[in-house]
C-alpha cells in the first residue's frame, strides 16, 4: 500500500489521539506519534513485524497493554477469519495466518472457533506504560476498501483519558508527528 499525503495529513491532525494507517490484514503502514508510543516504540520493530495482529498476539509489551485481552484477541481473529475468503490467494495474508498459527496458541484457539465479526466502533481499555489507564472508542474507518486502506483512530471516552493522551503526546513531542514503514530506524524520513 502506498502512503499518500492525505493519509499523513490526517494522522498529524488527529494528534494527540492515537491513529494509524493499516492494511486490511493489519499491517501498520504509518502511525502518528501517540500511536507509535502507545504500547512501545513501534519504529523499534522490524518493518515485517509491524502488524497489529502479530504484535498483539506475540509481543508482550503490546499484549500486556490490553485490559480485556481475551476479548480483543478474539475480535482480531474473528476479523481476520471474516476477511479470509477475499484473500485466499494473497501470499501476504496467508503468511500472516501461518505465522500466527505457528507462534500463538491463543490465536489457534480463537481461529478454530470459526467466529466472524464485522467492523464496528467499540470501547477499548488499555494500560499505557507511559501514562496509565486509557479508555477509548476504537474506530476503524475504511479510506479505500478496494485497496484495503483504513485508518484506525482512538478517541477518549472520558476527561481523564483525554488528559493522559495529551500527556503522552507531550512526553514524546520531540518525535515527528508521524512515521511510516518506509522511514529509517531513527524516523528521519518521517513528517514534521
N, C-alpha and C positions, 0 to 999 in steps of 0.2 A: 504494500500500500504506500502510495506517495503521500508525503506530508505536504499539505497545501498551506499557503499563507493564512487563509481564513481559519484553518484549524489552530494555528499557533496564536493568532489574534484572540480567538475565543478563550483559549487556555489562560493567556495573560490577563484578560479582562475579568475572568472568574475569581482571581485571587481576592481574598485569602481562602476561598473554598477549594478543596481538592478536586481536580479534574484531570482526565487523561483521555487520549485518543487511543482506541483499541480496534483491533480487527474482530471479526465475528468469532474467531477462535481464541480470543483473549490475549493476543499478542499486544503488548504495550508499545505503541508507536511513538508516543510523546506524552509528556506529563508536565503540569505546572509544578512549581517548587513545593507547594504544600502537599501535593500528592507524592512527589518524589521522596519527601522525607516523612511521610505519614507513618510508615512502618519501619523502614530502614532506608538507607540511601539507594534508591532504585538504580542510579548510574553506577554503583559499585558492582552490580551483577553483569556477567557477560551478556551480550545482546541476545544470544539464543535462549537465555533463561528468563528474559523479561516478558514473561507471560503470567498474567494474573492467576489463572488456574494452577499452573505449575508452582508458582510461589506460594499460593495459599495451601496447597497440599504438601509441599516438600520443604519449605523454608521456615524454620522455627520462629524467626522474628515476625514474619507475616502471619503465620498461623496463630501465634500467641496473642496477636492483636485482636483476634475475633472473640467477642464476648459470647456470642451464640454460635460457637464453632460448628457443631454438627449441622445446624440449620443452614448456615451459609455454604458449607461444603456440599451438602445435599442439593442445594439450589444450583450451584455452579455445575455440578454433574448433570442435573436434570436439563439445564440449558444446553449443555454440550450434546446430550442424548437427543434433545429435540431437534437440533440442527444437523445431526449426523447424516440423515438421508441426503440432504442437499450437498454434502461434502464427501460423499462416499469415495470419489476418485481423486480427492485432494491429498497429495502426499504430506503436506504440512499438517493438515488436520489429523491424518492417520498416525503420523509420527508422534504428535502430542498425546493422543489417546493411548498409543502403545507405551510411551514413556511413563505416563501416569499409572497405567496398569502394572508396569514393572516396579515402580518405586513407591506406590502408596496403597497399602491395604484398605485404607478408608475410601479411596477412590474406587477400588474394585467393588467394595461393599455397596456403595451408592450406585455405581454403574450397573451392577447386576440386579438392582431393584427395578430397572426399566422405567423410572419415573420421568415424566416430561413436564415442562413448565414454560410459559411464555415470559416475555419481558414485562416488568411492572415496577412502579415506584414502591419502595419499601423502606421501613425503618431498619437501619443497621447500627449496631453498637460496637465500637472499637475501643481498645486501650492503646493509646499512642505512648511510646516510651518517652517522648519529649514533653507532652502536655497532659497526659492522663485520659480520662473518660471522654468519649465523643459519641453523641447520639445524632445521627444524620439521616436525612432522607437520601437514599441511594437511587439515582436515576440513570438509566441507560437510554440514550437518545440516538436514534439512527440518523446519520447525516446522509448516507447513501447506502441503502440496504443492498442494492445490487453489487456494489463494490465491497460490501462488508465493512463499511466505515461507521463507527459510532463514537460518541463521546459519553464518558461517564462523569457524573457530577455528584458531589456530596454536599448537601446544604444542611445547615444546623437546624435541629428541631427545638432548640432552647437557647436562651441567652448565654448560659454557661458554656455550651459548645461553641457558640459564635465567638465568645471571648477567647476560648482555647485555640480555635483555628486562627484567630488574629495573632495570638501569642506565638503559635507555631510559625506563622509566616514571618513574624518579626525576628524570631530566633534564627531562621535560615534566609533572611532577607538579603544577604550578600550573594546568594546563589542567583543564577539567571532566572528570569520569570518562567521559562520553560526549557526543557531538554528533550531530545529525541534519540531514537535508536541510532541515527547517523552521526551523533556527536562523538567526539573523542572522550576518553575515560574521564578527563577533567571537566567535560562540559563546555569546552572552549568554543564550540560551534553553536552553542545554544543562543536563544534570543535574549535580548536585554530587557 
